[in-house]
């Protein structure tokens, strides 16, 4: 990894957390994103690579 991914709050978290199946998993994912210094870069990457559904 390099750049914004190295700064991501979720870099050591299980990626499945970001595909929540429960409301508590959703809260954990949102909490990680809320305090993440790389949220803008991550959102831009996700949008450019069809990772966000509308």
N, CA, C and O of each residue as an XYZ file, in Angstrom:
216
protein
N       0.842     -1.190      0.000
C       0.000      0.000      0.000
C       0.878      1.240      0.000
O       2.042      1.215      0.400
N       0.285      2.300     -0.455
C       1.029      3.547     -0.420
C       0.067      4.716     -0.379
O      -1.123      4.572     -0.662
N       0.589      5.862     -0.028
C      -0.222      7.068     -0.031
C      -1.334      7.052      0.999
O      -1.117      6.713      2.163
N      -2.532      7.423      0.557
C      -3.659      7.574      1.473
C      -4.013      6.274      2.178
O      -4.517      6.311      3.300
N      -3.771      5.150      1.570
C      -4.118      3.863      2.204
C      -3.308      3.633      3.479
O      -3.799      3.017      4.425
N      -2.080      4.122      3.504
C      -1.260      3.980      4.708
C      -1.823      4.779      5.872
O      -1.589      4.434      7.030
N      -2.566      5.848      5.578
C      -3.145      6.695      6.620
C      -4.551      6.272      7.021
O      -5.092      6.780      8.003
N      -5.146      5.355      6.279
C      -6.543      4.977      6.501
C      -6.750      4.353      7.877
O      -5.973      3.498      8.303
N      -7.793      4.781      8.562
C      -8.119      4.251      9.887
C      -8.452      2.766      9.817
O      -8.299      2.056     10.810
N      -8.894      2.295      8.688
C      -9.327      0.901      8.535
C      -8.229     -0.026      8.024
O      -8.494     -1.204      7.783
N      -7.027      0.462      7.856
C      -5.977     -0.324      7.197
C      -5.728     -1.679      7.849
O      -5.308     -2.613      7.166
N      -5.974     -1.814      9.148
C      -5.750     -3.085      9.834
C      -7.056     -3.776     10.223
O      -7.048     -4.745     10.982
N      -8.164     -3.279      9.707
C      -9.467     -3.840     10.044
C      -9.898     -4.879      9.008
O      -9.415     -4.889      7.876
N     -10.797     -5.731      9.413
C     -11.364     -6.738      8.518
C     -12.214     -6.025      7.460
O     -13.147     -5.307      7.819
N     -11.923     -6.200      6.185
C     -12.696     -5.532      5.129
C     -14.188     -5.883      5.143
O     -15.016     -5.094      4.689
N     -14.524     -7.058      5.659
C     -15.936     -7.449      5.728
C     -16.756     -6.507      6.597
O     -17.974     -6.419      6.436
N     -16.105     -5.804      7.515
C     -16.801     -4.844      8.366
C     -17.509     -3.781      7.529
O     -18.534     -3.242      7.944
N     -16.972     -3.487      6.370
C     -17.519     -2.427      5.531
C     -18.606     -2.922      4.583
O     -19.038     -2.214      3.673
N     -19.029     -4.149      4.824
C     -20.190     -4.735      4.157
C     -21.057     -5.323      5.266
O     -21.255     -6.536      5.343
N     -21.577     -4.429      6.135
C     -22.213     -4.862      7.379
C     -23.499     -5.669      7.163
O     -24.248     -5.460      6.209
N     -23.711     -6.589      8.088
C     -24.943     -7.372      8.087
C     -25.780     -7.070      9.323
O     -26.923     -7.513      9.432
N     -25.198     -6.307     10.261
C     -25.932     -5.919     11.464
C     -25.762     -4.418     11.687
O     -24.858     -3.792     11.134
N     -26.633     -3.864     12.493
C     -26.533     -2.426     12.776
C     -25.296     -2.122     13.610
O     -24.741     -1.030     13.489
N     -24.847     -3.044     14.449
C     -23.639     -2.767     15.228
C     -22.403     -2.761     14.326
O     -21.495     -1.956     14.534
N     -22.355     -3.649     13.327
C     -21.253     -3.614     12.361
C     -21.279     -2.317     11.571
O     -20.229     -1.734     11.299
N     -22.457     -1.867     11.203
C     -22.578     -0.610     10.468
C     -22.061      0.557     11.303
O     -21.355      1.426     10.791
N     -22.413      0.576     12.586
C     -21.924      1.648     13.468
C     -20.401      1.638     13.575
O     -19.770      2.695     13.562
N     -19.810      0.450     13.682
C     -18.346      0.352     13.756
C     -17.688      0.878     12.483
O     -16.688      1.594     12.545
N     -18.243      0.525     11.346
C     -17.691      0.997     10.073
C     -17.806      2.512      9.969
O     -16.851      3.187      9.585
N     -18.963      3.038     10.308
C     -19.159      4.491     10.238
C     -18.245      5.228     11.212
O     -17.753      6.313     10.904
N     -18.020      4.648     12.373
C     -17.120      5.256     13.355
C     -15.696      5.309     12.808
O     -15.009      6.321     12.951
N     -15.256      4.220     12.183
C     -13.911      4.200     11.598
C     -13.787      5.275     10.524
O     -12.791      5.997     10.482
N     -14.774      5.383      9.670
C     -14.731      6.387      8.599
C     -14.776      7.807      9.149
O     -14.102      8.699      8.634
N     -15.558      8.013     10.179
C     -15.732      9.360     10.730
C     -14.435      9.943     11.269
O     -14.243     11.158     11.236
N     -13.546      9.094     11.763
C     -12.293      9.598     12.334
C     -11.095      9.390     11.412
O      -9.949      9.573     11.823
N     -11.361      9.011     10.179
C     -10.288      8.670      9.256
C      -9.704      9.892      8.549
O     -10.447     10.699      7.989
N      -8.373     10.032      8.572
C      -7.748     11.155      7.880
C      -7.732     10.988      6.357
O      -7.416     11.932      5.634
N      -8.069      9.802      5.875
C      -8.024      9.536      4.433
C      -9.415      9.413      3.816
O      -9.547      8.912      2.699
N     -10.449      9.858      4.518
C     -11.824      9.635      4.055
C     -12.091     10.242      2.676
O     -12.784      9.626      1.866
N     -11.571     11.404      2.397
C     -11.828     12.036      1.088
C     -11.186     11.241     -0.043
O     -11.815     10.994     -1.072
N      -9.931     10.843      0.152
C      -9.247     10.069     -0.875
C      -9.911      8.706     -1.074
O     -10.036      8.228     -2.201
N     -10.327      8.096      0.009
C     -10.987      6.795     -0.046
C     -12.313      6.899     -0.798
O     -12.607      6.067     -1.656
N     -13.103      7.905     -0.481
C     -14.391      8.088     -1.158
C     -14.193      8.347     -2.646
O     -14.947      7.841     -3.476
N     -13.181      9.133     -2.977
C     -12.884      9.401     -4.382
C     -12.496      8.105     -5.107
O     -12.959      7.851     -6.218
N     -11.651      7.297     -4.479
C     -11.249      6.015     -5.058
C     -12.473      5.109     -5.248
O     -12.649      4.512     -6.310
N     -13.297      5.015     -4.234
C     -14.486      4.164     -4.301
C     -15.421      4.605     -5.424
O     -15.960      3.771     -6.152
N     -15.609      5.900     -5.562
C     -16.489      6.416     -6.618
C     -15.914      6.130     -8.010
O     -16.651      5.776     -8.931
N     -14.610      6.284     -8.152
C     -13.963      6.064     -9.450
C     -13.934      4.587     -9.851
O     -13.815      4.260    -11.032
N     -14.045      3.711     -8.869
C     -13.952      2.277     -9.136
C     -15.258      1.548     -8.864
O     -15.260      0.350     -8.583
N     -16.363      2.268     -8.947
C     -17.692      1.693     -8.756
C     -17.819      0.889     -7.475
O     -18.386     -0.204     -7.468
N     -17.282      1.441     -6.385
C     -17.368      0.769     -5.099
C     -18.498      1.331     -4.246
O     -18.791      0.799     -3.176
N     -19.132      2.399     -4.711
C     -20.229      3.015     -3.983
C     -21.498      2.836     -4.793
O     -21.547      3.185     -5.973
N     -22.517      2.294     -4.159
C     -23.797      2.179     -4.861
C     -24.727      3.249     -4.321
O     -24.730      3.555     -3.128
N     -25.494      3.796     -5.203
C     -26.273      4.954     -4.885
C     -27.592      4.757     -4.371
O     -28.295      5.726     -4.085
